[in-house]
Amino acid sequence: MTWSDDAFEERLNGADLYFEVTGPEDAETPPIIYLHGGPGYNSYSFRALFGERLEHRRVIYLDQRGSGRSGPLEDTEQGDAALDLDTLVADVEALRDHLDLGPIIPLGHGFGALVALEYARRHPQTTARVVVVNPWVHFPELALTLLAEASARRKVTLNDPADDLRANTPEGDYPAVGNARVEAAFELLNGRDLLNAMQFKDAPSRMHLEFADAGGQLAGGGEVQEALVYQGMWEFEYTPFLQEVGRPIFVIAGAHDRTSYPEQVGWLADLADADVTVLDAGHYPWIDDEEAFAEALEEALTR
């Protein structure tokens, strides 16, 4: 058995992509490509906190373009104005081809689930199965969830701007409902505070992740978020494409992650016939219950 544990930065698909390759080359199951969330986060904390549980598998930890230890968007051939889902998916395929891999298992978390699902839809022949953790697939609905939570925490009536926006948008123009909802939510409550309140089961879980992030000494991600918002991220509804994925989909959800469960997870269960496992956890289930998450992930990778 040959083992490797190497870090690389390669120019792939016009971007400087950082990735780590771990585990045995002759692993019995297809290699995993881990796709972090954020958008604009990194793969460091997942490997630091859970990587030992995956040492028997071939795993590639990718920092997506513009994120973590990968090069900045301004240094890519496409530039920050071209960052979109198509580009992120093309990066994954460029990485798979560069490593000369056969079928892979994209493992996507949060926003990264969107990249994993779209990769499988576009490349079914090189996708063994898809595993997503606390996925985001319907961003206008996610924006409404954020607004409802912010309103409840501020003890004000939920005022969804969608109807007024649609009524006042000229015919032929697209009403940016998702963006308006997010702006309204963040006017009521700081975005970071709102997401922390919705994603973490308790304060110790949040502190655990923050401690891991501090160890990685990685910051930023703002330019990736800005670029995707500019491309209309908050208006994106992936739900019409879920029935086209055509590969087995396994979902691991945290019951305490109100950004994903139950609404976002429900779309995958209803439209993609996804296999759903719900844990007593938040957005980062490997922090809240490592053993339960390891068991659920093993099931999703092998069943």
Buried (B, 14 or more C-beta within 10 A) or exposed (E): EEEEEEEBEBBBBBBBBBBBBBBBEEBEEBBBBBBBBBBBBBBBBBBBBBBEBBEEBBBBBBBBBBBBBBBBBEBBEBEBEBBBBEBBBBBBBBBBEBBEBEBBBBBBBBBBBBBBBBBBBBBBEBBBBBBBBBBBBBBBBBBBBBBBBBBEBEEEEEEBBBEEBEEEEEEEEEBBBBBBBBBBBBEBBEEEEBBBBBBBBEEEBBEBBEEBBEEBEBEBBEBBBBBBBEBBBBBBEBBEBBEBBEBBBBBBBBBBBBBBBBBBBBBBBEBBEBBBBBBEBBBBBBBBBBEBBBEBBEBBBEE
